[in-house]
């Protein structure tokens, strides 16, 4: 880049007040510890605080317009990219802060822009390129300090056929490492089954009695079919189950229907998106057999049978069990967890099998019981709205309910499993409602679910406190965790629940969450498993998802209102809703007392001014709608990324919905499974060239949405000016997108008048 051109860029794109936020934070820290406000203060601030300050500075520099335009004489990539590399160097454990002291001096002394940018380049080369000679390969650009690593789970697919060849890779990632041989497993899961251990011993002793015992010590169970074919095993196992239950009668005080084994290895069970078969399992049906027609909603315990010992390993048998668990969880809206197949499950009650005891059935009605200041209250479940199909994640479930004493008051209950490190969605919604945010679901109540006299979480309640580090196949993993924020700068709340005296659970490290003025180390540490807490949020607004809008005009109006809701949440409450997707945008065409359209789901929402990442292990969302910049991982997260998601959701609807009729389009089905870099390249290619985009729209938009092509293209031009990404925040984009949608509505109304 020539010196003259560089000077023109610096002159036309002044820094102005762009670094004032960093300077204020630096000065505040210096004042707290009583040292002069200069770069020399870094020697007394402390290593982790220094890392935080420098990371904040780099993020501020990346937001400056000139950072997108300035280039080195030797490189085609912008300074923005090189600042990402500097960010990576700053976060390393051996970074020498003296390499950037000249830059700090230039900023703190308010030197002219030219000197500041010269110091930026010097810092980049001193900290990055000089370090390359000492360490190969060079540091890789990392996430902004405000971001969380992206993860994907099987609940984030949009309009997908769920082919096994695609789903299995995502399912493996979601399941993570599976452990065996964990000490205390039997006591944890079966210890509270009344009389199980003595009854099991007594039955087993009876099985060895007589001239023709069921079990021979030398050879094992009699009659076990050679080859272990599924049908043969069921024919042997079903009568054996009845025999064992008969032997246990005098030891088992519980009455009720007998649970029967079911084997349908070659027949898909009903109730799943893709054709999924079950080797063997238990159903609560005394008449179940080989030819029974059963659904996933009836399966209590799924099982997997491998006749070939070489196939009985994690890569095969365990993955099959993972598939079954996902189907069971998706089909049973009150299921908290799923256990695999074993004989002992015959005596376990529903709570021990993973059903939620706070969801009860009385007569022909189902209830959810909540607890708040007024005491306990029952909400009647009218219908299931959505159950996200995943085995390890937020597992969001939504029900339409009404108050038992007031059937006209409709509410929506949302249950999900949240990282304790994240902001509580209920608190964010309550704050947004108090601040009169427009077009966002209104708060009613939130709580942590209680099961067995304790808060329902994964580590203590579902896994019964079992220590997976004691598993025979446990391998410790090193994980880089973001540092906690300082007590002075944090925007995090105290973590207490809505019920007095109850505290929000911590992670599985066993350490309580507490505010601190000292930051924690971000060095690699051992952490066995991330914890999640079972939460409920109740809102007042119930309507249908945006893709079910009754007309093209209604759809566009709903998008306009939802963008206004996102803007209101951002400007009035300082929050970013970071999961704009098909099911999180609602349209209301009936109730005049509710918003015409509104946003829901603040699971992944954050306070814009937070200074650190939450520390949660994964950032989930609907992969197909993610912003290109976040997929490339080369931009600090801002409101602009989430605003662009409205374009992608509208684009997706126009391709996948012919009116309200849904379809799968193979070309876009892959967007659910591509890795982030491939998906970024694919999405970038979709919008970068107008001729190519119009060709895609003309061939892929459904006939119903073909009239929207010119308006979607106008949005594309505004969201991706000249086919490129915005490199700096621009609040004007709110107005511009809404204006395009308003014009589209007016023109379509005019067209319809004369049609």
Phi, psi and omega in degrees: 000127184292155180298322181294314180295321179299317179296322179296319179297313182298322182288322184278342181236072184293152179292320178057234181263014187297337181250008182297322180299317178295314181300320179295318179296318180296314181297323180296317179294318178299318179296321182298322184260002174071044178235157179298152180277082177213170181298337179294342181295340180300333180294338184248349182290323185111147189298313184289322176295325177297315177302315180299314181298315182292322177297320177297319179298315182296318177300319179295320178296321181295332180283345181289134183305324183295332181297333179282338189254336183281136179230155172285158176293340187252000185226153176269344183276151186282168176298329178307314180296316182292330174294328175298322178291324176295321177302318179297319180295319181298324183280353179285161185282343185248022183287135179261110185296342180296340180293339182245008180299320176301324177295316178300317179300316181299322181284313184291334179267005176055047177289161180304155185306321182302317181291325178295313181292326173299317180293327177298311180299319179298319180296319179299312184288325179291319186272332186254298188288325176293329180286339181297325180292340181264341184217125179238135357285169180295159181302143179266140178303137182242177180294153170300155178300341183269002187248163179240146182302142180281133171230161179232146175223171186285000176266002187251018180279140177242127178047061186241147174281344181057049173299139184300325182297335177268317187293323186301321179297318179292320181296320178300317179296321182289321180292326182069203181279129179262137188249148178231161175066040180276121180300140177085006184298314183299312181297322183296317186260336183242354183297332182262011173279116188303125173067016186293312187297309178295325179294318180297318180294318180296317179295317180297322178297320178295327180294341181260001183270161173089176181284333180232072185292157176289331184230126174257131180301324184284324189238355177090203183290133182280141177089359179303123187293132178293135183092340175052044174290146188303313183295320180292322180296318180296317180300327178278322191282324183300308178293329177296320178300314178299320181296317180296320179293323177297318180294334184267000187306314184289345181258351189246103183282350186280134177253164179140183181294148176278139176276135186246144173286148181225131177231122178220064187293342183242013182230117180298137175283151181280149174106013178240157180294311177258161177291113182232129182254156181238128178297301184203149180191175178250137174236154180273062184215111183294345183257004183294145179201198185301319186260009181292144175262110182236159178246164179298334180292346181261351185282121177272313182223113176277152179220158180234136182238126177240117179283338180262115183304329182291341180271352183272068181217175188302321186290344183237290184298316183293324178293323176299317178298324176297319177299313181299316181300320179298318180294318180296314181297322181291326186272346185238102191289347178254014182272126180267323178205167182232134176256149179282178191280131170198158183299327187295345181291348180299334185257355186280142176277178187294323178297320179292337177274356174110006178279153183276113182288349177277356173251113188239162177238126176231113184066235180257015181242145174249143185233148166246126181262127177244159181232125178214193188304327182279358183107200181274146180216142179259133174250132182274128179282117178277315177193160173280128178272309182201142174230115182285127182276096176212162181256337180212105182170203179292331176049049186296134176228131180237135177237142167274126184225170171217157180290136185302322182269358182214077185300341181280347180269103181271137179226166173237125175259128178242119175255140179201165180249114190246147171295133179294341180286340183280159170301140178287128181300320181300320179292321178296316179296319180298318179294318179298320179294319179296327181273009175058043174295137182272149170056038171228139183310137185272138185289141173237312183192155170211154181198165170265130182292139179249127177226126180064040177065023175211159177301136184277111177223176184284309189292308186277324189260309181287313181268006173057029178074012180296142183261103183289345177292347178266000179297149183294336181250019183290134174233119182296142179246138174269131181227134175275117179253138178297146180291153175288156180281164178282155180297332183285326189255353187290149173250007182285149180272184184282351175083006181281152179277180182282347179266127184305138176086358182252134182251149177291138184288156178264186179281176185283003174291344180085000180266134179290149174281129181212145177289147181208146176277347178258138180275153180274160180292143175255016177293161178302130178228162177272130173216123191293309184204145177282140179268155171224149182244136182279112185240156173231137174234134181240129180238162186273340188263128174233123175207191185258156179295156191299329182289353177263015177303145188281346181207167177298319181294318178297322178297312181295321178296321179294320177297318179300314181294322180290324174296321176297322177296318178297319179295318180296318177298322181288311188277326182273323185248354179067030182245152175244119173276114193254023179220060176289118184205178185305318187265002180253004175245120185251148176238139181237114181246008186236307190275113181286347180270001181241168176300144176299329174202154184199163177269148169231176171070093173256026179309313185258010181292152178223159168284128184300327185271007178296150188258345185224161172292160184290334186095355176293150189286332185220149174249115182252167179172185178276108190305320186298339185258000186294147181293146183300318182299324178286326177294319176289337179063038181237015180224142172293141184291132177218174179300336182297321181299316182288328178295324179293336181297333177299322177299313184294324179293316177297316177303316181295317180298317182296337180269325191254357182229123175257087197074236176257006179277119184272149176215163175253132178246112187308320182301323183263344174303327182294339180298338178285344191235340182300148174292165191299320182291318178297319180294321178299315179297317181296314182291323178298318178294335181289327188246352189286332182241125185296318181298316179294320180296315180297324177296317177298314181297317182293329182265337186249334176297141179292158178307325182296324185255008175304323179297344182273356185306310182298328182282322176295325178292323176297321176297318179302315180299323182282320182284328179234076183300129183057029178074012183243171178272147171297136180255358179213149179300143180215102183294342179296339182298328175306305183298316184297318180293317180295323180295318178299318180292324177295314179299319179300317179298315182296317181292321178293322177298318180294318179297317181294330179298323185256007181285000000 
